[in-house]
């Protein structure tokens, strides 16, 4: 099963880019991996939040395949422990999904249309992180899940 990480806008901070690259390299030992960037994230000084959300979500929707299992990273999504997250991914593998797409949007969230296309929503924490930091946290948790699935010692739970 292929993993796709779909992000709105470039990762700006070098320390976050480096961390994402480290975990992406590790993750590629377990899954084919694609990281896609859909345009630039809309800055607060530009259009109103509603229009920005619709525009960003439209770019994300255009990048999706119809056969993908789509997971939105959303503060109202389901929370998982690392072990539960690994089981979630393993379940999608066992069900024969060809691609699992994780989407981290911009600061304004997602449009109703994109919520309608999503198969699942997850929350990485009850805390709030920047949409830039979420990318690194997601990459690390996907790597952790892969090692849990394989029974490797990275996760000591």
N, C-alpha and C positions, 0 to 999 in steps of 0.2 A: 504494500500500500504506500502510495506517495503522500507526503505531507507538504502542504503549501501554507506558507505564512504570508498573508496579504496585509500590507501596511499602507496607511494613508500618509504620504509625504516621506521624505528622507529622514533617516536617523541623523540628528544633527551633532550630538556630542560624541567626541572621539572615544571616550571610555565606554560608552554604550555600544558603539559600532564594533569596537574590539571584542567586547564580551559576547555580542551576538555572533560574531564571526567564529569565536572559539567554540561556542556551543553548536553552531551550525556545522562546523567541521566534524565535531564529535558525533553529532546526530546522523550525519551522512553514512556512518558505519552501520546504521540500523535501518534507515529508510531513505528512499530517494527524497530529496528535499529541494523545494523551490521557494525562494523568497521574492515576492513581487511587491513593487512599490507603485501605487496608483496616484500619480500626480502629486501636487503639493498640498499639504494640510492647509486649510483656510485659517488665516490669522484673525484674531478677534477684531481688528480694525477694518476688516473687509465687510462682506455682506452680513446681514443679520443671521443669527444662529440657525433659524429654520431653513433659510435658503442655502446656507453653507452645508448643513446636514444633508439636504437633498442632493446638492451637487457632488459632495464627497461620496455619498452612498451610490449615486448613479455610476461613478467611475468604478467603484468596487463591484457593483452588479455586472458591469460590462466585462470584468475580468474573470467572472465565474463560469465554470462549465456546468452544464445541466446535470451531469452525473456525479458531481461532487457532494460530499456530506459537508454542509456548511455550519461552522461553529463560530458564533459571535462572542467576543470577549465583552462582557456587559456587567455592570455593577449589580444588576438585578438577576443575573444568571445563577445557575446552580454552583455551589461551592463544593470542592472535592478535597480530600486529603491526597497526598501524592500517590498512595497506593490505590485509592479509588479512581484517580485520574488515569493511572496505568491500566486499570481494568476497563475503563471507558474506551481507551484507545485500542486495547486488545479485543474488545467486543466488536469494534468497527472493523478490525482486521479479519476476525472470524466470520463476520457477516459478508465479507467479500467486497467491501467498498474499495474502489480503486484509488480514490483521493479523499483526504481529509483536509479541509481548508479551515484554518484559524484566521479570523479577521480581527485586527486591532484598528479601530477607526481613529478619527481625529478627536479633538477636544469636545465636539458637539454631539458625539454619539452617532446613531444610525437613523435613517428614515424609516417610516412605517413599512414602506415597500421592501426594504432590505430585511427588516424583522420578519416579514412574511415569507421571505425566501430561505430564512435560516432554519436548519434542522434542530439546532440546539444552541443554548446560551450558557456560558460559564463565567463565573466570577473568580478571579485569581486571589481575591482577598476582600475582607470587609473594609480594609483601608483603601484610600484613594492614592493612585500613583499617576504620574504623568503618562500620557499615551506613548511617550518615548521610552520610559522605563519599563512599561508593560511588555515591550518587545523582548527585552533581555530576560525578564522573569519568565515569560512564556517559553523562550528557547531553552532555558535551564530546566524548566519543569518537563518539557518534552524529552529532553535528554535523560532526565531522572526517570521518567516513565519507561523509556526504552530499556534502561538498565534494570528496572524492576521486572519488566516483562521477561527479560533474559535471565533473571536471577543473579545479576552481577553485583559486586559489592559497593558500588557508588552510594547507594541509598542504604542507610544503616537503621531502618525502621524495623 
